[in-house]
Amino acid sequence: MTRSCGKRFALRWRRGLRAASDGVTAVEFSLVAPIFLMMMLGLYDLGQMVFGKIQLQGVVQDAARSSSLETANTSEADAKVLEGVRKILPGATIESKRQSYYDFTDIARPEKWDDTNKNGTCDNGETFVDENRTGDWEADVGRDNNGGAGDVVLYTVTVTYKRAFPVPFWGSDAERTMVATAVKKNQPFAAQQALGSSVGKCT
């Protein structure tokens, strides 16, 4: 009799255990919540990056346009870029570079030289035209400045910022870097300086 009662109790207990749902919600939430939170933080991180990139490109275009005027103040233009970027990316830092060219076709072009050995580099006494007036042959004819009247300027800004939520699996680096460029032609407020024509030799 006692054994039979014990079996019936065990059977009822197992049936009750299978039917019980107390605490299921808490367990499911503990499993889903970390994944959901990670997705939300990752989406915020991605959104900040995309919005920051759009903002950066806009302020760089504005700064390049203002720098093409006769009254250009490049330091002030860079400061406005930083101010605009920090609205989306707090604490961001920037590095700016301006390279000036005589014409659009000169961008990233090497100075002219007699490549007698056909190795793509001016060396071994080969003669070159010092178009940017630095005294040396350059693989990029551009000059590191904002140029003069009528010159074409390639303006490049590199932004580095700390991610608000560096989520694992979305990239482990706490810092992120993005780059924006703009090309503008300075206003013809004076006669444009022609390219140099003196000849030099590469060592």
N, C-alpha and C positions, 0 to 999 in steps of 0.2 A: 504493500500500500504506500509506504513511504517512498519507494523507488518510483512508483507510478506518478505520485504527486510531484516528485522532483523533475521528472521528464516533462510533465505538463507545464511546470513553471519555467523550465528552460526554453520550451517551445514558445510560450507566450512572450518571454523576454526577448528572444531572437526576432519574433515578429514585430514587437514594439520597437526594437532597435532599428529594424529596416524601415519602419514607417516614420521614425522620428526625423524631424527636419530642423530642430533647434540648433542654432549656431552655424547653419549652412551659409547664410548670407555673410556672416563675419569671415568665414574661411574663404569664400569666393572673392570678397573684397580684398582680403590680404594678398590673394594671388594676382588679381587684376590691377590693383592700385599702383604698384611700382611700375608696371609696364605703361599704364595710362599716363602716369606722371612723367615718365621719361619721354614719351611721345610729345606731350604738351611742351616740355622744356626744349626739346629738340626743334619743334615747330617755331617756338619763340626765337630760338637761336638762329634758325634759318631765315625767319622773317626779318630779324634785325639786320642780318647780313645783306639781304636783298634790298631792303629799304635804304640801308647805309650806302650801298653801291649806287643806287639811283640818285640819292642826295649828293654823293661825291661827284658823280659825273656832271650833275647840274651846276654845282658851285665851281667846278674846274672850268667848264665852258664859260661861265660868267667872268671868272678871273682872267682867263685867256683873252677874252674880248676887251676887258678894261685895260689889260697890259699892252694891247695893240695901239693904244692912243699915244699921241705925242706927250701927254701929261702923265704917262704911266708911272705907277708906283708899285713895283713888284712886291715889296715887303708888305704893303697894305693889302695887295691882292691875295698873297699867301695867308695873311691873317684872317681874311674873310673866308677863305676855304676852310681853315681850321675851325673857325666859329660855326660855319654851316655844318661841318661834319660832326662836331661834338653835340649837336642837337639830337643826333640819332645814336652816335657812338661816344658816350661820355668818357673823358680821359684819353681820347685818341691823340696820337702824335702824327705829324706829317713830315715828309721829305719832298722837296720840290726841285725840279731841274728844268732849265730852259736851254734849248739848243736852237740857234738861229741859222738860217740858210738863205742863200740868194733867191732861190726859187723852190717851188714844190717838188720839182724833179730832183733836187739835190739832197732830199732827206735820206739819210743813211747811205749816201753815196761816198765812196772813197775819193781822195784827191787823185787827180790824173797822174799817172806815172808810166814809165816804159818798162813793162813787165817782161824783160828779155828772157828770164828763166821760166816763165809761165807757172810760178808757184802761188800766185795770188797775193803776194806780199812784196812791198817795196824793200829790197835788201841788196847786198853785194854790189853797191855802187850804182844802182839803177837811178836814173834821174826822175824827178817828180816836179810838179808845179805846186808851189806853196799857195794854194787857193785861199786858205783861211788865215794865212800870215802868222803861223805859230813857229815857223822855222823848222818844223819836222813834218814828215809825211804822216797823214792821219787816215785811218780806215773809215772815218766818218768826217766828211768835210765841214760839218756843223761846228759852230763856235759856242762855247758855254756861256751864253749871255742872252739878253732879251733882244739883241739885234738893234738895227736902226731902221730908218724910214724905208718902207717897202719890203723889208725882210720877212721871211716866213719863219715862224717860231713854233717849235714843237715843245709843248708844255706837259710835263709828266709829274704827277703827284702820287706818292706812295703813302698809304695810311696804315698804321699799325694800331690795333686796339685790343683790349682784353675782352674776351667773350663774357657775356653776362652769366650764361649757364653752360660751362664746358661739359656737356653730357657725354658719358662714356658711349662708345660705339658710333658717335657722331663726329669723331675727331678728337684726339686726346690733347692737342695743343691748346693751352689757355689763351694764347694770342693768335690773332688772325691778321693777315695782310691783304690789302687790295690796292689795285693800281688803276688810275684813270688818266687818259691823255686827251689833249685838244691841240689842234693845229690851226693857227690864225696868221693872217698876213697883216703886218703893221701898216698903219695908214701912211700914205705917201706925203708926209708933212715936210719932206726935204728930198734932195737928190739921193737916190740909193747908191751906196758904196758898192763898186764892182768887185768881183772876186780878184784875189791876188794873182800875179802872173810871174813872179820871180821863180827861178829854177833852183832846185837843191839836189843833193845826192843822198841816198840812203846808205847807211852803214851795214 
